[in-house]
């Protein structure tokens, strides 16, 4: 007998303009207006933009000055991360009514494996629709969803009918969908990689599929095999409900550029204090400490050191970044400093937990 194919049912839920939408929810005077969450000062950066602001080309990670130039009537709002976390927890409570296999990516998006679900509903598409409706009814916020048999395709699909929509890509349509997809729409392919692909004659999935694996490895190194697989619908990564944090970081952009290591050390001391608080809050320590330096010309440099023991104490963090700072001379004025800790000890915790693995026949 021929073996039946098995697939997972994966939903990717992505809140629409989450930070900005929460601000408009809490302040009726902001509704229907172009707003940006973040700083509007000289060194400010947009963390999130409402859809009213996006019509003017305002995007996250854009400088506040450029955002204001694109949209003179733009209203800047200071972020309130405690409020966003509060709402995010309520959204996840809704998710838990359907499945325990939830992998958060950030406060505003997550993967859900509903292959087996608490509602006994065989349709992942209907579950996604119900979840989105509950988020709107209970929290008065809009969410979009992508549904497919892999995290990779579900992530791409959630962006297709934004805002406040959803898209299902069933298993039998995945290959044709990916073949027609513009290469810049592939999740994980940024502007630099897309530009390189254009130069190689790769403009959409079908062009990528024509390239053999050795060609892709030659031009994209270790990522080449990944690109070879994903365009063929091969992506077996599971939803990981116990996804471990890989890094903890703190950084600061300065109103005026720093030109002296003495001033940099003063700022790094404060950043170390903030990082210690975040490590304590996350209950983790790490071995690898990285100093991030962004210069006035926007070039970024990182310097790292791995210690023989796990640390979270601000004094050790500061001593290590001090050593990294003086590793070589700072040749230009500095606009941003940051410290991150990786190689965390969270892999030691919950070591007895067994991973959950389910695979059933897929019905959309």
N, C-alpha and C positions, 0 to 999 in steps of 0.2 A: 504494500500500500504506500501511496505517496504521502509523505509527512506534511501535515498542515502547517502553514506559516504562522508564526506567532509574532505579535507586535505589542508594544506598550502603547498606552494612551497618555500622552503628555499634553498638559495645558501650560502655556506661559501667560501669566497675568501681568499686565503692565499698566500702572495707574497713569492717567492722562494729566500731564503737566502737574505732577503731584504737589510739589511745594507751593507753586503759584495757586493751584486750585484750593488748597487748604487756606491760604491767605484770603482768597476771595470768599470762601465759605464763612470764615470768621468775621470778615469785615464787608458788610453789604455795599459800602461805598466804593469798593474795589471791583465789584462785579461788572463784567462787560467792558472793563478798561484794560489797556495794555500795561501789565505790571512785570517787573523783574525782581526775583528774590536774589539778593546779593548786594554788593557795594556799588554805588554810583559815583564814588570819589575817583580821584586820579588813578589809583591802583586797584580799584574795585573790579570784581569779576562777577558775571552773571551765573548764579547757581541753577536757576530755572526761570523759564519765561512762560507767561500765559499764552494761550493760542491767539489772543488779540494782539499780543506783542510779536508773535512769530510771523504774523502777516507782514510785518515790516522788516523781517530778516533778523530779528533778535533771537539769539540762540544761547544755550548754556555754554560756559567756558569763554564767552565773548567778553572783551573788556567793557567796563561800564561806560567808558567814553565813546566807544564805537556804537554800543547799544543805544545811547542817547542821541548820537548823530543819526542813526537809522530811524529812530522813533523819538522825536523831540518831546512828545507828550508822555513818554514812558515814566511810570511811577516805580521807584525803587522801594523795596520792602526788606527790612532786615530779617534774616532767616531765624526761625524758632524751632530748632531741631528737637527739643523736648516735645513740642506739640506734634511734629511729624512722626516721632517715635510712638507717641500715644495713639495716633490714628492708625499707624502701621500695625500695632498690636491688635487693634480691633479688626482690621482686615484679615490678619492671620487667624483670628478666632473663627471667622467665617470659613476660611479654608479648612480648618480642622473639623468642621461639620461634615466634610466630604472625604478627607483623606489625612493620614498622618505622614504621608510621603511628600513633604514640602521642603523645597530647597530655596531659601531666600537668596537673592542676588544683591539686593539693596533694600532700603525702606519701602520702595515703590514697585518692586517687581519680584516675582518668584516663579519657580517651576512647581507644578503639581503632577504627581503620577496618580491617575484615577483609573488605572487598569482594573483594580479592585477598589471599590469605593463604598463609603458608609451608607450611601443612599440606594445602592444596588441598581444604579442607573447604567445601562450598557452604552449610552451615548455620551462621549466626551464633549461633543459640541453642545448638547443640552445642559450638561453640568456647567460648562463655561458660561453659557447664557444666564443660567440661574444664579451663579456666583456674582456675575456682573450686575444683575438686577438687585441682588441683596445689598451689594456695596452701595448702589445708588439709593435704595429705599432706606437703609439703616444709617448711612454715613453721608449721603447727599453728594457723592463724588462719582466721577465716571472712570471706568476702566476699560481697557481693550484686551483682547485675548487672541492667542494663536494656538491652534490645536493640530497635533500631528503625532507620528509614532517616534519622533526623536526630539531631543531638546533643541538641537541645531535648527531644524525646520520650524518648530513651534515658535522659537524666538524670532525668526524672520517673519513668520506669518502674523504675529501680533502687531506688526508695524504697518501691515497692508491697509487695513480699514480704520486706522486711527483718524480722529479720536472717537471713542465710544462705539467701537465696532469689534468684530471678530472675524477670523478667517480660518477655515479648516482645510488642511492639505492631507487627504487620505493617503494611505500607503501606495496605492496604485497610481497616484498622480505625482508623487514626489519627484521622480526622475524628470518627467516632462516639465514640471514646475521649475526645477533647478536649471535645466537646460536653457530656458527662456529668461532666467533671472539675470539682470545686469550685474556684472561682477562686483560693483561697489555696494550692492545690496546684500552680498554674502556677509553674514555675521562674522566679525573678526578680521575682515579685510578693510583696512583704513585707506586714507587718501594716498599715502606713500606707496603701499603695496599695489593699490589699484592702478596708479600711474605706471608702475613698473610693468604690470600686466598689459596695460594698453600698448606699451612699447613692444611687447612680445606678440601683439595681435590678439590678445585675450580681452574680449569686451563683454561676453556673457557666458553663462554656464556651459553652453555647448562648445564654445571655443576652448574653455578650460579642460573639458572632457576629452578633447582631441589630443591633448598633450600627454605623453607617457610619464610614468612616475620618475624615471631617471632624469628627464628634462626638467621637471618641476623641482626635484631635489637640487639639481645643478644651479638653478636660478633662485630658489627660495630656501635652500638648505633643509633644516629639519621640518620646516613648515610644508615643504613640498609634498610629503606623504599625506599630510593632513588634507591639503587641497585636493589631492588625487582621490582620496576616499570620500570627502564630503559631497563632491559633485556627483558621485555615484550613489548617494544616499546612504553611505556607510558611516554611521555615527552612533556608537553603542553606549555612550556615556549615560549612566543611570542618574535618576533624581536622588540626591544625597541629603537626607534629612538632617544628618549630623555633620554637615559640611564644616570643616575646620577653618578658622580664620588663619590667613597666611602672614599677615603683617599688621602692625599697629604703628601709626605715624602721627606727627604733628608738624605743622609748618606755618610760616607767617610771611606775608608780603608787606613790604615796608612802604610808608608814605614817601620817604626819601631814600635814595640809594645809599648803601653803606660803603664807605671807602677805606675803613680801618678795621683790622682784625680785632682791635680792642672793643669797638662797638658791636662787632659780630658776636663776640663772646658774651656780651651782656644780653643780646637777643637769644643766643643759644641756651643760656641759663634758664630763661623764661620758657623756652620751647621744651627744654628737658623736664621742667616742672609739670607742664601740661601733658607731656608724653607719659610721665610716671603716673599721673592720675588716670589716663586712659588704659595703661597696662593693669593698674590695680582694679579698675572697673571691669575689665575683661578677664581678670584673674589669670593672666598669662605672663610669662617672661620669655626672653629671647636671647640668642647667642650672637646674632649678626646685627651690627649697628651700622647704619648708613647715613652719611651726611649728604644732603642735597643742596646744591648751590645753583641758583638761577641768576645769571648776570644781567646787566642793564640792556645788553643786546639780545636777551631772551635765550641765549645758549645755556644749556643745563649740564652740570657736572655732578657726578656722584662719586663718593669715596667711602669704602666699606672696610670693616674689620670684624672678624669672627673671634669671639672670646671662647675660652675653654669651659665656660660655665654660663648658666642662664642668669640674666640680670633684669631688673626692673627699677632699680634704685636710681634716682635722678643724679646723684653725685657720680656714679660710675658711668652713666650715660654721658654726662657732661665731660668727664675726663677723657672718655673715648673720642667724642666728637672734637674735643680740643686738639687731641693728637692728630685727628684726620684733617682738621682745619690747617694745621701748620705742616702738614705733609708736603705741601708745595705752596708756593706763593700765589695768593689771589691776585690775578693780573688785571682785573676790571672791577668796576663798582658792582655791588650786589643788590638785587631787588627782592630776593626771596631766599630764606633759609628754611631747611626742614630736616627733621631727624626721623628715621623709621627703624623699627626693630622687626627682624624676620628670624627664621629658623626657630620658631616658637615651640614651647613645651606642651602645647595643647594636644599633640598627638599621644601624649602619655596618659591623658585623662580618658575615661570611659573605654579603656583598652579591652575590657571584657565584652563590650557591646558587639553584637553580630550584625553585619550589614544585612539589610532587607532586600531581597531580590524576588520580584514577581514578574511573570510573563504569562499572559493569557491571550486568547484569540482576540484580535482587534475588531471592534464593530463601531463604525461611526454613525 
